[in-house]
Amino acid sequence: MTNVIKYCVVEGFFSLEELDEELASLKFSEVDKKKKPIRVNNVLRNFKVHQSAAQTWCFAKFLPLFVGHKVPLNDRKWQSFLLLRDMLFYVCAPALDPGHLLSMAEVINEFHECYHTCFPDVTVKPKFHYTLHYPNMIKQFGTLLYFQTLRFEAKHNYFKELVYRSKNRKNMCKSLAERHQYYMNSYNTGGKFLSSGDCDSTGGSTVPLALLDNEFQRLLAGVVQGNEIFLCNSVKSLGITYWKNTCIVIGLQGFLCQFSKILYCAITQGQPFLLCQKLRTVGFERHYHAFAVENTGHFEVYKVSDVPETNPLGIYDTQIMSIGGSWLFQSIR
């Protein structure tokens, strides 16, 4: 990714200052806010994508939305980055079938060939070669998403924070072990440990059903008892948080995903629901590696436990991002 950005800057497609401004000005969705990348170095000679693992992941997703409209279509070196995005799509997938593994192997081989052709003088690390073995590893052990090291890196942050805050440097390993044991004991004895039926919410209030759209009133007629419903900004169920103004995947039509935009999060009779507006998928914008969607006038209500794809996606208005056209949001989690 560093080499592609340097190439684009040298060719004059955009400057590092422009990339930094795009990064600073974008209002990230709640889904991506915690992984927001830090500002980039404006000196090309010293430039390097130096972020945490989660921030680098997020930066790779948003780079086409930041500067894709300034890069010529079918640029070979930009295509190498898009192939990397294709590879990430398979690596980060929660489930794959044998047909996907064949496509994944082709994408990885094509990425290696394209990258070595575009950057022949760049020395790569051994882990670059390991990607060739990913399809066989998935056949043996399952999807790679559940073997990633991000969870362990997050655990390391807890211990690093303890070391930073502690004033005692004697027998630090014992101190860390004891504090971690206290923390786990407090967590495991908490009221919500291993609870499956509870749901949490933020920013909620009870509103009359009459204030909602008529179609929502019709859809909620058999769900809500009474004339009021509790609406909130977000709802958390089974460890997954859903926010207003984010998207969920509701199915497939041909080769395109179908989406719904969450307008309201609701809780009724102790069960979380999502009040959504259906979106029309215009197509997949390869150059931006994102789906283009448009609003429709149709509304839908989903019980959270019935949502087919549990991970919400951020949605971004490309008119604000100077791309024009429909709404876009990234295609990988």
C-alpha positions, 0 to 999 in steps of 0.5 A: 500500500505504501508503494502504491501511494508513493507512485500516485504522489510521484505521478501527480494524481494527488499529494500527501497533504490532500490524502491527509485532508481527506482522512481528517475531514471524513466523518467516519461511521460508528462502525469504523470510528474506533478503527479510524486511521491516524494522520499520515506523514506529509514528507514523501521521502519518509512516508510509510503506512505506519498504523496499528493492525486495525487502523491499517485494515481500516485505511486499506478499506477507505483509501479508494474512497479518499483518492480513487476519483483522482487515479486514472481508470485501469492504472496497472499499479492501482489495480495491484492495490485493488487485487490486494483488496480482493484478497482481503475480502476472502481472507476476512470472510466469515464463511467460504465454500469450495468455489470461493477457494478456487477464486481466492487462489486465482486472486492471490496468484494474480496479485503476486504477478501484478505486484512483482511486475509493477514493483520489481525492485521491492523486496518482500517479506516471507509472509508475502509468500505465505498468502499462497498457502491460504486456500489450503489452510482454509480447507484444513482449519476453516476460515482465517478470520477466526485465527487472526492475531488482532484479538491477541494484540488487543490483549497486549494493549491491556498489559501495556497500559498496566505497565505504563500506569504502574509506579512499581517496576519490581517483579512486574510479571507477578503484578500483571498476573495478579491484576489480570486475575482480579480483572477476570474474576470481576468480569466472570462474576458480573451479572452479564457474563455469558448472558445471551438474552440481554440487550443494551441500548444508547440514547433511547426514548419512548415515542408514539407509533403515530410519529413513525411512517405509515408503513412502519406502523403497519409492519409493527402492528403485530409486534408492538403492544400498545401505542408506543415504542422504545427507539434508540441510537444503537442496540447491542445484542449477542455482542454485536452493536447496530447503529442508526445510519449504518447498513445490514446485508439482507440477501443476494440478488444475482451476484450483488448484495442487497442492503437495508439502511437502519433508520431506527433501533427499537426494543419492544417486549425485551427484543431488539428490532431494526427499522430499515429503509431498503436500498437498491444496489446499483452495482459494484464500483471496482475502481473504488472497491465499494458498492453503489446504492440508492435510497428507495421508498420501501421500509422493512422491519427486522428482528436482530436475531433474524438478520442474515448477516450480523455485521453492520457496514458503514455507509458514506455519501459520495456527494460529500466526498466529491465523487458524485453519484450514488452512496458508497460503502466499503464491501469488506468488514 
